[in-house]
Amino acid sequence: MLHKTPGIVFKYFKYGDSSIIVKILTTKFGLQTYIVNGVRSKRSKNKIALYQPLTQLDLVVYHNPTKDINRISEIKCSQPYHSIHENMQKTAVAIFLAEMLYKCIKDEGEIEDLFNFISSSIVLFDNQESHYQNFHLIFLLKLTKYLGVGVELSDPAFHSLSTDEVSAIRAFIKQPYDDWVTISNDSRRKILDLIIRFYKSHIDSLKEINSINILKEVL
């Protein structure tokens, strides 16, 4: 049976000579797995671009709840980005956040609030022309509410923070993305490491994060 649903791409894996297996968060069915045949062939006319991390899509999909992998009938980009795939720093952030989301979200079923939070946050990130170096920190802290593990600064993961760093995290949790808190690169990396430690202590499915070293190099 065919269903219409918005989707956000998390990750794809090469499959065979020209196909992919793609992980997409949908509003209707949660995190789903689809096989897309021939998309890596020369005749596909760069359609692989639709499956880059955090690309937002309008989908018509086949959905059989008894199958682990379904298929996509129709696809188009619903929210073209202006800077995420052109700016090296933003690209690194997108790849990192997509990996975090893929490894943290396992729910199936309707997850409209979570989807809308991710979608609106990424659109805002794409439109930010400056002061976006803390975006990934703010996003991850706000995301915890939707994952049911809201941040508490009394958590052991945050015990090594300085007073200034605690103040920064409190501001990150409360502020909109376009408010700016100044922190050093060292503090930014330290806070990121502690946020990751917090996530790992509360989400069993989160193990190694392959993209984090690249993120730290470019920010």
JOKA-V546684 format. One record per residue. N is the residue number from 1. SS is DSSP state (alpha for helix, beta for strand, coil for the rest). PSI is psi as a letter, one per 40 degrees, with the letter a starting at -180 (* if undefined). Layout:
{{N,SS,PSI} {N,SS,PSI}}
//
This chain:
{{1,coil,h} {2,beta,i} {3,beta,i} {4,beta,h} {5,beta,i} {6,beta,i} {7,beta,i} {8,beta,h} {9,beta,h} {10,beta,d} {11,beta,i} {12,beta,i} {13,beta,h} {14,beta,i} {15,beta,h} {16,coil,a} {17,coil,d} {18,coil,e} {19,beta,i} {20,beta,i} {21,beta,h} {22,beta,h} {23,beta,h} {24,beta,h} {25,beta,h} {26,beta,i} {27,coil,d} {28,coil,d} {29,coil,e} {30,beta,a} {31,beta,h} {32,beta,i} {33,beta,h} {34,beta,i} {35,beta,h} {36,beta,h} {37,coil,i} {38,coil,e} {39,coil,e} {40,coil,e} {41,coil,i} {42,alpha,d} {43,alpha,e} {44,alpha,e} {45,coil,f} {46,coil,f} {47,alpha,e} {48,alpha,d} {49,alpha,d} {50,alpha,e} {51,alpha,f} {52,coil,i} {53,coil,h} {54,coil,e} {55,coil,h} {56,beta,h} {57,beta,i} {58,beta,h} {59,beta,i} {60,beta,h} {61,beta,i} {62,beta,h} {63,coil,h} {64,coil,h} {65,coil,e} {66,coil,e} {67,coil,i} {68,coil,d} {69,coil,h} {70,beta,a} {71,beta,i} {72,beta,h} {73,beta,d} {74,beta,i} {75,beta,h} {76,beta,i} {77,beta,h} {78,coil,e} {79,coil,g} {80,coil,h} {81,coil,i} {82,coil,d} {83,coil,d} {84,coil,d} {85,coil,e} {86,coil,d} {87,coil,h} {88,alpha,d} {89,alpha,d} {90,alpha,d} {91,alpha,d} {92,alpha,d} {93,alpha,d} {94,alpha,d} {95,alpha,d} {96,alpha,d} {97,alpha,d} {98,alpha,d} {99,alpha,d} {100,alpha,d} {101,alpha,d} {102,alpha,d} {103,alpha,e} {104,alpha,d} {105,coil,h} {106,coil,e} {107,coil,i} {108,beta,i} {109,coil,a} {110,coil,h} {111,coil,f} {112,alpha,d} {113,alpha,d} {114,alpha,d} {115,alpha,d} {116,alpha,d} {117,alpha,d} {118,alpha,d} {119,alpha,d} {120,alpha,d} {121,alpha,d} {122,alpha,d} {123,alpha,d} {124,alpha,d} {125,alpha,d} {126,alpha,d} {127,alpha,e} {128,coil,h} {129,coil,e} {130,coil,i} {131,coil,f} {132,coil,e} {133,coil,d} {134,coil,e} {135,alpha,d} {136,alpha,d} {137,alpha,d} {138,alpha,d} {139,alpha,d} {140,alpha,d} {141,alpha,d} {142,alpha,d} {143,alpha,d} {144,alpha,d} {145,alpha,d} {146,alpha,e} {147,alpha,e} {148,coil,f} {149,coil,f} {150,coil,i} {151,coil,h} {152,coil,h} {153,coil,e} {154,coil,e} {155,coil,i} {156,alpha,d} {157,alpha,d} {158,alpha,e} {159,coil,d} {160,coil,e} {161,coil,i} {162,coil,i} {163,alpha,d} {164,alpha,d} {165,alpha,d} {166,alpha,d} {167,alpha,d} {168,alpha,d} {169,alpha,d} {170,alpha,d} {171,alpha,d} {172,alpha,d} {173,alpha,d} {174,alpha,d} {175,coil,i} {176,coil,i} {177,coil,d} {178,coil,e} {179,coil,i} {180,coil,h} {181,coil,h} {182,coil,h} {183,coil,i} {184,coil,i} {185,alpha,d} {186,alpha,d} {187,alpha,d} {188,alpha,d} {189,alpha,d} {190,alpha,d} {191,alpha,d} {192,alpha,d} {193,alpha,d} {194,alpha,d} {195,alpha,d} {196,alpha,d} {197,alpha,d} {198,alpha,d} {199,alpha,d} {200,alpha,d} {201,alpha,e} {202,alpha,e} {203,coil,h} {204,coil,d} {205,coil,e} {206,coil,h} {207,coil,b} {208,coil,i} {209,coil,h} {210,coil,d} {211,coil,e} {212,alpha,d} {213,alpha,d} {214,alpha,d} {215,alpha,d} {216,alpha,d} {217,alpha,d} {218,alpha,e} {219,coil,*}}
//
